[in-house]
Amino acid sequence: MDKLIITGGNPLKGEIAVAGAKNVALKILVASLLTDEELVIHNVPQISDVQFMLEVLTELGVQSTVEGNTIRVVNKHKTDAKVPLEVGSRLRTSSMVMGPLLARYGRATTPNPGGCRLGARPIDRHIDALKDMGADITYNSNDGYFYGHTEGLHGATIHFEKNTHTGTETLILAAVLAKGQTILENAAEEVEIDDLIACLNKMGANIKRTDPRTIVIDGVSALHGAEYSIIPDRNEEITFAIAAAMTKGDVTVKNSQREHLAAFLEAFKNAGGTYEPVDGTTTRYCCGGSIHPTDIVTSQYPGFMTDWQAPWAVFMTQATGVSTIHETVFESRFSYVSELKKMGAHIEFFDPDVPHPDTFYNFNWADRVEGSHQAIRITGPTALHNAVLEITDLRAVATLVLAALVAPGESIIHGVGQVDRGYERIEERLRTLGATIERVKEE
């Protein structure tokens, strides 16, 4: 296990390129199970979650070749393949292999998925939808496996009660080879899903988004190989934007996606940040003046993403006044607060008065984590100081790194394995902007 040592207080300046989107790369890798022909994927981030997914696919017979940010995968299916618990449980998206396996081979054995622990995050919505398509799926709590089989998946009309990004993608991957038409209602709108759809259509699928929240899939008999380049990662871009503003720096981001960051850019501008379009895929971020408090409510796309609220929280520690963040997507996503308090941040939990929480929140209110809160109140500005910190989940990575970059003195961040799950060579890339950051081995 490694740790990061960061000496903060330096303004970040320069140019940096956004890496490929993790949330697309993992799903397109799963799509390799849908064809026996080679799939060539470009702009894949070099992160551990990609390696974990390749290990999952290897257990299912997929052969892969990694050449920098390009991965070549071809499916050589193993009969009665099974994903070992110790492999699949490390990655929440490992459960997505179930749909393609059922569609092509009529059977699937997959472990209960892992990944960041952000609350219950039940996959029962996915399982119930696969059952509607003709699958018989049972869960064995003794061994932690889902066992599925089918005589053949068929189309169905599926209405998601709550917004589900992973559920939408899981059903798309299952429906492309199912017999007949599948209609997904209240489907998630994220641009990463549209990128997956574009890749699958290039492989021969027939998928259309007929309405912002309706996706229609007409099953085809087979898919073929393809070559595809995935979109840049929006989460990386907002991290670099906030880093520029917090450190009073000036950062130009290449591979920018302004058209997909409307909610963030509006909040960033309201907070006193400045962004300047350089060209269609390049944006300059800075903040020369004071930072203003904001009230943020997370929501599904095209709203303010839940993935952005943790970095935004550390940004608001530098605002003059009181800011609030109300998390509505997940029931437990403030694990980073205790670490920011170590650095002197003034943050308190509270629960907003919501008349009908069962319908207002995107999770099942009755199943929320005991003792969790849905909002925080941040009072600033705070002169953050250095500290020894522990990363608990992927999005806390950006938060604690940002805090350490702005705090004078030397901070030590443990749990760097979480950094590698979602950010490619983050310390090397930040150093190009003038950050004093070093990765060292734990003793």
Buried (B, 14 or more C-beta within 10 A) or exposed (E): EBBBBBBBEBBBBBBBBBBBBBBBBBBBBBBBBBBBBBBBBBBBBBBBBBBBBBBBBBBBBBBBEBEEBBBBBBBEEEEEBBBEBEBBBBBBBBBBBBBBBBBBBBBBBBBBBBBBEBBBBBBEBBBBBBBBBBBEBEBEEEEEBBBBBBEEBBBBEBEBEBBBBBBBBBBBBBBBBBBEBBBBEBBBBBBBBBBBBBBBBBBBBBBEBEEEBEBBBBBBEEBEBBEBBBBBBBBBBBBBBBBBBBBBBBBBBBBBBBEBBEBBBEBBEEBBBBBEEBEEBBBBBBBEEEBBBBBBBBBBBBBBBBBBBBBBBBBBBBBEBBBBBBBBBBBBBBBBBEBBEBBBBBBEEEEEEBEEBEEEBBBBBEEBBEEBBBBBBBBBBBEBBBBEBBBBBBBBBBBBBBBBBBBEEBBBBBBBEBBBBBBBBBBEBBBEBBBBBBBEEEE
